[in-house]
Amino acid sequence: MSLLSLHRLWVALALGLGAAAWAVDVPKQARPMAEDPAIEARLLAVSEELRCLVCQNESLASSNAELAQDLREEVRGLIRQGKNDAEVKQYLVQRYGDFVLYRPEFKPLTYLLWVGPFVLLLLGLWVLWRVLRTRRGPASASAISPQDRERAEQLLKDAS
């Protein structure tokens, strides 16, 4: 390998690593906590019980989505206005529906959500019971004709 090709290889490697370093997304700085630690503690407690509408399986407290950050700011504002936790949740439910709650209330609109898994479990157990009961049933005596039974008995006698 010549000195010129080795030099070109080093330049290409340096350019490639430089471009890769440039493309890396630098994480945003953490937002400073509010002046009042009590507000932040309440915000954390409430947002742990709320679902991120973008991530859907992540709490509002742990999500980094922009909408989650906006919702945390909104919750922080509601807490500063003196709203209690229930009022904050009620406001978000009115605005986004029961989906925003990790544990929706037990009401006619959510009966299926709360009772559905138990109904499916009972239905599955009933089907399993029926299948096992029909499998365990006695073999039908009329499945073999009298001639076949007599022949089988004769074969068993001859074999012994």
N, C-alpha and C positions, 0 to 999 in steps of 0.2 A: 504494500500500500504506500503510495507516494505521500510526501509531506503535504502537497496541495490538496489531495483528496481527504487526508486526515483533517486538515484545517477546515475544509468545507463541511465535513461531518460534524465537527465541533460547533461551527456556526449554525448549522441546521438544527442541531440538538438544543443550542441555547435559544434560538428563535422559537422552537417548538415549546420548550418549557416556559419561556416568557409569555407566549400566547396562552398557554394553559393557565398560568398564574393570573393573567389578565381576565380570563373568562370565569374564574371562580367567583361565585357570588359571595360578597362579604356580608356576614350577618349584620342585621341592624342592631344598633345599640339598644339595650334594654331600657324601657321607658321608666323614668323615675317614679317611685311610689308617691302617692298623694302625701300631702303635708300631714294628714291625720292617719296614723297607723290603724285606728279603729275602723275608719272607712275602708281601708284596704283589707282588713281582716273580714269585715262583712261582705265586701265585694268577692273575696275568695270563697267564702262560705256559700254565698248565693250562686256564684258562677259554677261551682262544682256540681250543683243540682240542675244546671241548665245544659242543654245540648247545643253544640255548635251546628248551625243550620247548613254550613258548607261541608264540614267533615262528617257529620251525622252520627258518628260513633265515638265522638270525643267530646269531653266536657268543654264548656265555654272557657273555663279557667286554663285548660291545657292547650287549647287550639291557638295556632299562629296565623290563622286566616285573617284577612283584612276585615271581613264582616264580624268576626269574633272580637277583634280589637275595637271595632266601632260599638258593638253591643256592650262590651265591658265599659267603655266610656259612657254609654247611655245608662247602664246600671249604676256606675259611679255617680253620675249626675242625679239619678233618682234618689240614691242614698243621701247625697248632700242636701236634697230638697226635704229630707226628713221622712221619706217613705220607709215603712218597715219591710221586712223580707217578703211577707205575703203580698203586700201591695206591689212590690217590684215584680214578683212572679206573675201576679194577675195582669199587670200591664203588658208584660211580654207575651202572655198567653192570649190576651185580647188582640195583640198585634200580629203574632205569628202562629197561633193555634197551640193545641195541646202537645204537638210534636216537640216543642222547645223544652218541655219538661222531661227529665229522665224518668221520673215516677209520676205519671199523670194521675189526676184524681180519679176515684172510683165513682163514675157517674154514667148515666145511660149511654152517652156517646162513646165511652171507653169500656163498657162491660165486656165486649168481645175481646178486647186487648188483655183484660185481667183474667177472664174466665176461660177464654179460648184454649190456652195450653192445657188446662186441666181437663176440659171436654175432650180434646184430642188424645190425651193420655188415657182417659177412661175408654174411649172408642177403640184405641189400639189394644188395650187389655182385653176388651170384650171380643175383638176379632181374634186375638191370640187364643183366648179361651175356647172359642168356637172351633178354630182349626185344630187345636189339640184334642178337643172332645171328639171330633169326627174321626181323627186319626186313631184314637185309642179304642174306638168302638169294636165290638166283637166281629170277627169275620163271618160273613153270611154262610150259613150251613148249606144253602141251596146253590152255592157257587159250583159245587161238584155234583155231577150226576151220579146216581147209584152204580152205574156200570163202571165209571172211572174210580169210584171209591173202592169197589170190589177188586178192580185190577191193581190199585195201589196196595191194598192189603195183601194181595197175592204176591206182589213183587217184594214186599217187605218180608213175608214169610220165606220166600225163596232165597233171599239174600242172607238170612241168618242160619 
